[in-house]
């Protein structure tokens, strides 16, 4: 998980920058794994099927 946090931190380097990340594995839903993510990366949206993925991809990025 340290490597996941480091990789996510490298995506956005400056204030005002944003990124969307899809963590593709059920283990990220488990509380024991989710707690290892840096606080700023927690609280995402669960994408359960193709329809939800299409909605997530088409939604505007969070402000």
N, C-alpha and C positions, 0 to 999 in steps of 0.2 A: 504494500500500500504506500510505502514511502516513495517508490518510483512513480506510482500513479499520481500522488500529490505533486511531485517534482515536475512531471510531464505537464500536468494541468497548469501549474504555475508558469511554465515557459510559454504557454499559449497567449497569455495576456500579460504584457509587460508594463504598459503605461496606463495612467488614469484615463478613463473614458473608453478604453478598449473593451470589447466583449467577445466571447466565443461560446459556441454551443458544443457540448460534448455528449456523446452517447456511450455510456458504460455498458457494454454488451455482455452481461453475465448475471444470472440470478443472485449470485453471492453478494452483489452490491446492494441488494434489497435487505439482506440479513443485518439486523442491528449491530452485530459484532463487527461486521465489515464497514457498515455505514459510519459507525463511530470513529473509525480510523481515517476517514476522509477529513481534510481540513474543513473547519466550520463554513467557510465561504463556498464549499462545493456540496454541501448537504442540502436536502430539501428540494431535490429536483422532481421531475415528473416521471411516473412509471409509464413506460410505453409497452402496452400489453399485446397489441396486435397491429396489423398493417394499417388499419384505419387510424389508430392512435399515432402511429409513426408518421403517416401523411399529414395529420393535423399538427404534430410537433414540428415537422420540417417546414410547414407552411406558415406557422405562427411567427409573428414578429419577435425579435429577440427582446428579452426583458430590459427595461430601462434602468 
